[in-house]
């Protein structure tokens, strides 16, 4: 029965990861709480799994609207990553499609307070403590593209 399969555990999961910026050098992050799957108390840039039948463009727009209550102004595909981790003692495998996304800063709100304790804006040279375990690799791969607005 496929309805009991878990993305990233029972089969390779596909997700979008988005670095949402204001076009002026700042980007938004959310602090994950205990209701998220993992990385509790850590700051992350945002992401979500593709749903069956949904395009990548639809996923980006839906996820950003859900998490940050704002629309996508434009986006740029940065690349992809094979993400292998262990969650709840089980190996996981995700293909992360990474994007740089410009959003309207004035409209940004915490759209999922049940998942995020807070959201805040940062600069690349002033990151918060306790960042998501995958963010350093994301920065290493894409820093040059993220520094240009």
C-alpha positions as CSV (number, residue, x, y, z in Angstrom):
1,X,0.0,0.0,0.0
2,X,1.6,3.2,-1.1
3,X,-0.3,5.5,1.2
4,X,1.8,4.3,4.1
5,X,5.2,4.9,2.5
6,X,7.2,7.8,3.9
7,X,9.0,10.2,1.6
8,X,12.7,10.2,2.0
9,X,12.6,6.9,4.0
10,X,10.8,4.3,2.0
11,X,11.6,6.0,-1.3
12,X,13.7,8.9,-2.4
13,X,12.0,12.2,-1.5
14,X,12.1,15.2,-3.7
15,X,11.9,18.7,-2.1
16,X,12.4,22.3,-2.9
17,X,14.7,24.4,-0.7
18,X,14.4,28.1,-0.9
19,X,16.6,31.0,0.2
20,X,14.0,33.8,0.3
21,X,15.5,37.3,0.1
22,X,14.3,40.9,-0.1
23,X,16.6,42.0,-3.0
24,X,18.5,44.3,-0.7
25,X,20.9,41.9,1.1
26,X,18.7,40.2,3.7
27,X,17.0,36.8,3.8
28,X,14.4,35.3,6.0
29,X,14.8,32.2,8.3
30,X,12.5,30.4,10.6
31,X,13.3,28.9,14.0
32,X,11.9,25.3,14.0
33,X,10.0,24.1,17.1
34,X,9.2,20.7,18.5
35,X,6.3,20.2,16.1
36,X,8.7,19.9,13.1
37,X,10.0,16.6,12.0
38,X,13.6,17.3,13.1
39,X,16.2,20.1,13.7
40,X,14.2,21.5,16.7
41,X,15.4,24.9,17.9
42,X,17.4,25.4,14.7
43,X,17.1,28.2,12.2
44,X,16.4,27.1,8.6
45,X,15.8,28.8,5.3
46,X,12.7,26.8,4.2
47,X,11.6,23.9,2.1
48,X,9.0,21.4,1.4
49,X,8.3,18.2,-0.4
50,X,6.8,17.9,-3.9
51,X,3.3,16.5,-3.9
52,X,2.2,14.0,-6.6
53,X,0.9,15.9,-9.6
54,X,2.3,19.2,-8.5
55,X,4.9,21.1,-10.5
56,X,8.1,22.4,-9.0
57,X,6.9,26.0,-9.6
58,X,3.6,25.2,-7.9
59,X,5.5,23.7,-4.9
60,X,7.7,26.7,-4.5
61,X,4.8,29.1,-4.6
62,X,2.6,27.0,-2.3
63,X,5.3,26.4,0.3
64,X,6.4,30.1,0.5
65,X,2.7,31.2,0.8
66,X,2.2,28.7,3.6
67,X,5.4,29.4,5.5
68,X,5.8,33.1,4.9
69,X,2.4,34.4,3.8
70,X,3.8,36.1,0.7
71,X,4.1,35.7,-3.0
72,X,7.1,34.8,-5.1
73,X,8.4,37.8,-7.1
74,X,10.9,35.7,-9.0
75,X,13.3,32.8,-8.5
76,X,16.5,31.3,-9.8
77,X,17.4,27.6,-9.8
78,X,20.7,27.2,-8.0
79,X,21.3,23.5,-8.3
80,X,20.5,20.2,-6.6
81,X,21.9,18.2,-3.7
82,X,21.7,14.6,-2.7
83,X,20.8,14.8,1.0
84,X,21.6,11.7,3.1
85,X,20.9,11.8,6.8
86,X,19.6,9.7,9.6
87,X,16.2,10.5,11.2
88,X,14.7,8.5,14.0
89,X,17.4,5.9,13.5
90,X,16.6,5.4,9.9
91,X,18.6,6.5,6.9
92,X,16.9,9.1,4.7
93,X,17.5,10.2,1.1
94,X,16.2,13.4,-0.4
95,X,16.9,15.2,-3.7
96,X,16.9,18.9,-2.8
97,X,16.2,21.3,-5.6
98,X,17.7,24.6,-4.4
99,X,16.4,28.0,-5.3
100,X,17.1,31.7,-4.6
101,X,13.7,33.4,-4.3
102,X,12.9,37.1,-4.1
103,X,9.8,37.8,-2.0
104,X,7.9,40.9,-0.8
105,X,9.4,41.6,2.6
106,X,6.5,43.8,3.6
107,X,4.1,40.9,3.4
108,X,6.2,38.3,5.2
109,X,4.7,36.7,8.3
110,X,5.0,33.5,10.2
111,X,2.4,31.4,8.4
112,X,3.0,28.3,10.4
113,X,3.4,29.3,14.1
114,X,2.6,25.7,15.0
115,X,6.0,24.7,13.3
116,X,8.1,27.9,13.8
117,X,8.7,29.7,17.0
118,X,9.7,32.8,15.1
119,X,11.0,34.2,11.8
120,X,13.6,36.8,11.3
121,X,15.8,38.5,8.7
122,X,19.5,38.0,8.5
123,X,22.6,38.9,6.4
124,X,25.0,36.3,5.2
125,X,27.7,37.8,7.4
126,X,25.5,37.8,10.5
127,X,23.9,34.3,10.8
128,X,22.0,33.2,13.9
129,X,23.3,30.6,16.3
130,X,22.1,27.1,15.9
131,X,21.5,26.9,12.2
132,X,20.0,23.9,10.4
133,X,22.6,21.1,9.8
134,X,22.2,21.3,6.0
135,X,22.6,25.1,5.7
136,X,26.4,25.2,5.9
137,X,26.6,22.9,2.8
138,X,24.0,25.0,1.0
139,X,26.1,28.2,1.7
140,X,29.3,26.5,0.6
141,X,27.8,25.5,-2.7
142,X,25.9,28.7,-3.5
143,X,27.5,31.6,-1.5
144,X,28.7,33.5,-4.6
145,X,25.2,33.4,-6.2
146,X,23.5,34.3,-2.8
147,X,25.7,37.4,-2.4
148,X,24.4,39.1,-5.6
149,X,21.0,40.8,-5.4
